[in-house]
Amino acid sequence: MPLSADSVFRTRKHSRSIRFVGYARADGLWDIEAHLTDIKPQDYLLAPGVRPAGSPVHDMWLRLTIDSRMNVVRTEACVDAVSYPPYCDAIAPAYAALAGLNLLRGFREAVHERFGAMRGCTHLTELLNQFPSAAIQTLASEQRDNYDDGRKPLQLDRCHALETTAEAVRHYYPRWQRVAKTESD
């Protein structure tokens, strides 16, 4: 369902596209790739010069190679367009420092610690925050979502619908349902 129509005339000033693609590798690892572009429909004046209408202000790529336990094995970042070349692109190799982190245990905090504020690229760092859910979606295709192998399914307690006290969990994952605490508890 699309957003409602706006009755006020609008002029598009900016488009950001973010795309994630997940790959199963022949060596048993997984590649999760992200691509971010920012494009202005009009000429855009930046300190280094005018960026012509329709050409990317940002065109950035990130690849995390992970194992089946969501451990980051390798990271690669590259940029094809940035606002302030060659200064912005100089940070890309630093993102290799993500190797060894786990996407499900403290990943976002570790990313902020390593690359928050002036320690990294705002756009690459923001993109990293979406990798855990993109990886979950990629690996989810490998088994039925309510397959019971004795471990709590990854998707539980990660959103309101699949909170373990929710009706959806009672219906689809009854083993993992827990009773909500009340104020008197």
N, C-alpha and C positions, 0 to 999 in steps of 0.2 A: 504494500500500500504506500503510495508516494505521499510526501508532505502536502498539506493543503495549498491550494493556489493562493498567491498573494495578490490583493487587488491594487497594490501600489506598484508603479513601474519601477523596475530595477535594472541596473547596469552591472554586468559581471565584471569584477575587478581582479579576480584571482582564482586559480584552480590548483588544488593539491591532489595528487593521486598517490595512493599507497597500495602496493600489491605485494602479497606474500605468495610464494609457491614452495611446496614441500616435495622433496625427492627421496625415494629409497635408493641407496647406493648399493652397488654390487658387493662391496666389502662389509655390508651389514650395518653401516652407519647411515645417518640421515643428513641431508642438506636442507636447511630452511633458508630461503633467499627472500630478501625484501628489496623493493625498488620504490624510491620516493621521487616525485617530480613536483616542482612548483613552477607554474607558467602564468604570465600576465598577458591579457589580451591586447594590451597597449604597450607602447615603448615605455621602458622603466628606467628612470635615471638613478644610477648608483654612483657612489664616489669613484669607482674605477672606470665608469663610462656608461653609456646607454646600452641596455639590454633590449634588443629589438622585440617587438610584439610577437608572441608565439614561441619565442625561444626560451628554454628553461633557465630559470634563475638558480634552481637547484635540480640536480639530476644525480642521485646518490644510490649506492648499492651496498647491501650488507649480506654476508652469507655466514651462518653458523652451522658448523658440522657438529652433530650431536650423536651420542649413542642412545640405545633404547631406554636408558634410565634418565635421560634428559641432561646428561653431563656434556658440557661444551668441550669438544675435542680441539676445534680450530675455528678461528674467526678471520674473515677477510672483509675489509671495507674499501670501497673505491668511490671516487667522485668524478663525474664527467662534466658537471657544471656546478659552480659555486658563486656566491656573491662577491667574494674578495680573493680571486686567484692571485698568487699561488699560496696565500696565507691559510685559507680555509682547508685546502686539501692536504696540508702538511700533517694534520692530526690523524688521518686515516690509518696509518700503520699502528698507532697506539692501541687500537681496538683489538689487536691480537691478544692483549692482556686479559681478555675474557675467558680464554681457555682455562679449564679447570673448574669453572663455576657450574652450578646446577640450575636449570631453568625453573625448577619448582621449589627450591629452597634458598630464599634470600637473594634471588637474582636481581630483582629491581633495586633493592637496597645496595647491593654490591655495584651495580651499574652507576647509581647516583654517587656513591662513594668515590668511584674511579673517574667518572666522566661528568659529574654534575657541574653546573656553573661554567667557569672558565677552564675546567680541566678537559673538556671535550667539545665536540660539535653539537650544538643544540638539536639539530635535526636527526643526526645519527643516534644520539642518545635517546630522544623521544621514540624513535623507531624501535630501538631495542626493547622498550617496555611492552611491545606487542608480540615479541617472540615467544614467550611462554604459551600463550593461547594458540598461536599459529602452529607451534610444535605439537601441542595436544591434539589439535585437529588433524595434523598430518599423521601422527602415530595412531590415532583413533581408528583409522581405516583398517588396521591390522587385526582387530578382534571386535566381536559384538560388544556394544557398549554396556550391556548388563551381564556379561560373562562373569561368572563367579570363580575366581582363582584363589579366594581367601583374602585378597587384599582389597582395601576400600578403593572403589573406582575413582580415577583421577578427577572426574568432573563433579564429584560431590563436594559440597561446602565451598563452591567457587562462585555461586550466583544465588539469587533469591529463590529461583524455582527449584534448585537442587540442593538447598540447605537440608541437612539430614532431618530436620523437624518438619519439612514441607510435605504436602499431600502427594506431589509427584514422586518423592522418594518412597513413600508408603506404597504407592501404586507400582512403580517400576523396580525399586531396590528395597524390598521390605526388610531384608536382613540388616540393612544399614540405617533404618529409620530409628530415630530417638525421639523421646517425648520432650516437647518444649517446656522449659522451666517457666513457672508462673511467678508473679511478684511475691506470693506467699512462700515460695520454695527457698 
